[in-house]
Amino acid sequence: MGLMDGATLRGSGESAFVVEFGDTIDPEAGSRVGRLAAAFDALAPAGLVEIVPTFRSLLVEYDPDVTDEATLLAALPAAEGPDAAAAPAAAWRVPVAMDGALAEDLAEAAERLALPPERLTEIFLAGTYQLGMYGFAPGFSYLSGVDAALAIPRRASPRAPMAAGSVLIAGGMAALSPQPMPTGWYVIGRTPVPLFDPDRTPMVPFAVGDTIRFRRVDEAEFARLAARADGGLARETP
Amino acid sequence: MSASLVLTRANHLVTVQDRGRRGAMRYGVSQSGAMDWVRFAQALALAGGTPHAAFEVGVLGAGFRASGRVVLAVTGPGFAVRVDGAEPRVLTPPVRIVLADGESLSVEPGRAGMWAYVAVPGLDFGPPVLGSYATNARTGLGARDFARPFPVAETPPLEPLSPEDIALPGGPIGILPGPQQHLFAPAVQALFAAEPYRVTDQLDRMGYRLEGPPLEASTHDIISDGIVRGAVQVPGNGQPIALGADRAPTGGYPKIAVIAAADFPRLVQSRPGDTVRLRWLTRPEAEKRRRAVAALLQKPFAPRVRSDFTSEFLASRNLIGGVVAADPDRSDPPDP
């Protein structure tokens, strides 16, 4: 399959364009975005300023003094490489505490969803999530793959700032927040994994397209892992 | 003798900016950078072309004091520069000034213009963050300690100069299609370019809220995608928001348009209450306008021939009160 097959090109001013693979959160669209992003990263064509992959689209920004849309698209390989589809995204196991003050809104979210709190955590922990995009704030990670039973609308107005490392749900998605900020989402847990560090390469632990499963830890283990540089993040054994 | 520059009057609208932090939007890091790329580039050129970054000064102004000989280039439409020292004087940007030891300079807002730039050859802003000196107002990335004097290394032997301001293209502000233009009916797209929109006092480095005939889309809630500088997003109330340097990298409102690069400085230098008119451009038309501005920036500085007061003074009628009252936290409605 060609990298651009079935894609829609959208304008975004005079020095950018958007390659759209759909207008909903869809794993297939997400994977295609990931493969196109990987192709641009591997090519690093002259004049490419940056790309922004999201759940369903890729923003491509370029220097119009150096290149243009047609040149950038023509530089892409005609077909996806034989190993492109097989290139495995990394699978991660992420510790999460879901007790007491570390899961501030758990009871409230459970009530809204008409579920016992323990059922909410059970459903959440059973899920496999995919990192759909970063956005909104440095390292703020949007995850797809949330069970429909946990689809809860955002709050009408934001709550007080949550703690760094908050694990959030709302709008049919989950998210990990590296820094405290007001949010319309519900805080159902906290991870000790550091989610953004501008001095680290890469500055975030996960790549778009990676999968994440959560491992529940108690407050004592949370405190122990929080003291580690990796916060207890582990790759799943293949 | 080693020189330094200290900010004697700072506020939340004074930041360090450059061409922006590039390559990390995919990790959620905003681009940031100068709001008015033309006046920023002009300040750097006027400072001898060596600085990579400059102070951006908003409508609350700023004050500086030199220790040792310091050269400063100041740009920004409508602003005035007052020099206090042995030879007090008031100057109109763009201007290159040589401060003697102990002299101070203040950048004062006038009756027009929102952003001024102060570039200083040899000034050390400290290490860049993620390859950029830019300050992001929302996250604090790249923020500098303004209580500390900035060391100024040996500076080139530049003389005072008052060149002409860059003549930006006139007429309506040019716009190009945004990635969700198709969610707006052709009549709505035409409306955006036919009716005047007023710049509200809800503005900051993240974005400028405009007010005018509402722009209805088939949906105002999309799955977030990437946002370029100058993108015009339209939330459910139909009132457009032109996004600035500190915008979030992604957002979930449909983007009807993107403001042409050559015209973005005019928009961001508009004051609350000003009216803007817009016009759809093709990519080649926008390119031509941008190249024309870039060519002006390449030209050697010619001394200014002062014939009368600038048209900015005559055209301006709004004071700065509304801007100062704007809530710095309001900005773009948050995604999460």
Boltz contact constraints between the chains, C-beta under 6 A:
constraints:
  - contact:
      token1: [A, 10]
      token2: [B, 179]
      max_distance: 6.0
  - contact:
      token1: [A, 11]
      token2: [B, 177]
      max_distance: 6.0
  - contact:
      token1: [A, 12]
      token2: [B, 179]
      max_distance: 6.0
  - contact:
      token1: [A, 12]
      token2: [B, 228]
      max_distance: 6.0
  - contact:
      token1: [A, 12]
      token2: [B, 258]
      max_distance: 6.0
  - contact:
      token1: [A, 13]
      token2: [B, 176]
      max_distance: 6.0
  - contact:
      token1: [A, 13]
      token2: [B, 228]
      max_distance: 6.0
  - contact:
      token1: [A, 13]
      token2: [B, 258]
      max_distance: 6.0
  - contact:
      token1: [A, 14]
      token2: [B, 176]
      max_distance: 6.0
  - contact:
      token1: [A, 14]
      token2: [B, 283]
      max_distance: 6.0
  - contact:
      token1: [A, 14]
      token2: [B, 286]
      max_distance: 6.0
  - contact:
      token1: [A, 14]
      token2: [B, 287]
      max_distance: 6.0
  - contact:
      token1: [A, 16]
      token2: [B, 228]
      max_distance: 6.0
  - contact:
      token1: [A, 18]
      token2: [B, 179]
      max_distance: 6.0
  - contact:
      token1: [A, 25]
      token2: [B, 223]
      max_distance: 6.0
  - contact:
      token1: [A, 49]
      token2: [B, 22]
      max_distance: 6.0
  - contact:
      token1: [A, 50]
      token2: [B, 22]
      max_distance: 6.0
  - contact:
      token1: [A, 50]
      token2: [B, 23]
      max_distance: 6.0
  - contact:
      token1: [A, 50]
      token2: [B, 25]
      max_distance: 6.0
  - contact:
      token1: [A, 52]
      token2: [B, 25]
      max_distance: 6.0
  - contact:
      token1: [A, 52]
      token2: [B, 26]
      max_distance: 6.0
  - contact:
      token1: [A, 52]
      token2: [B, 226]
      max_distance: 6.0
  - contact:
      token1: [A, 52]
      token2: [B, 249]
      max_distance: 6.0
  - contact:
      token1: [A, 54]
      token2: [B, 224]
      max_distance: 6.0
  - contact:
      token1: [A, 54]
      token2: [B, 225]
      max_distance: 6.0
  - contact:
      token1: [A, 55]
      token2: [B, 223]
      max_distance: 6.0
  - contact:
      token1: [A, 56]
      token2: [B, 223]
      max_distance: 6.0
  - contact:
      token1: [A, 57]
      token2: [B, 225]
      max_distance: 6.0
  - contact:
      token1: [A, 59]
      token2: [B, 226]
      max_distance: 6.0
  - contact:
      token1: [A, 134]
      token2: [B, 27]
      max_distance: 6.0
  - contact:
      token1: [A, 134]
      token2: [B, 28]
      max_distance: 6.0
  - contact:
      token1: [A, 135]
      token2: [B, 28]
      max_distance: 6.0
  - contact:
      token1: [A, 135]
      token2: [B, 224]
      max_distance: 6.0
  - contact:
      token1: [A, 135]
      token2: [B, 249]
      max_distance: 6.0
  - contact:
      token1: [A, 135]
      token2: [B, 250]
      max_distance: 6.0
  - contact:
      token1: [A, 136]
      token2: [B, 248]
      max_distance: 6.0
  - contact:
      token1: [A, 136]
      token2: [B, 335]
      max_distance: 6.0
  - contact:
      token1: [A, 136]
      token2: [B, 336]
      max_distance: 6.0
  - contact:
      token1: [A, 137]
      token2: [B, 28]
      max_distance: 6.0
  - contact:
      token1: [A, 138]
      token2: [B, 28]
      max_distance: 6.0
  - contact:
      token1: [A, 138]
      token2: [B, 29]
      max_distance: 6.0
  - contact:
      token1: [A, 138]
      token2: [B, 139]
      max_distance: 6.0
  - contact:
      token1: [A, 139]
      token2: [B, 28]
      max_distance: 6.0
  - contact:
      token1: [A, 140]
      token2: [B, 28]
      max_distance: 6.0
  - contact:
      token1: [A, 183]
      token2: [B, 336]
      max_distance: 6.0
  - contact:
      token1: [A, 185]
      token2: [B, 336]
      max_distance: 6.0
  - contact:
      token1: [A, 198]
      token2: [B, 129]
      max_distance: 6.0
  - contact:
      token1: [A, 198]
      token2: [B, 130]
      max_distance: 6.0
  - contact:
      token1: [A, 203]
      token2: [B, 27]
      max_distance: 6.0
  - contact:
      token1: [A, 204]
      token2: [B, 27]
      max_distance: 6.0
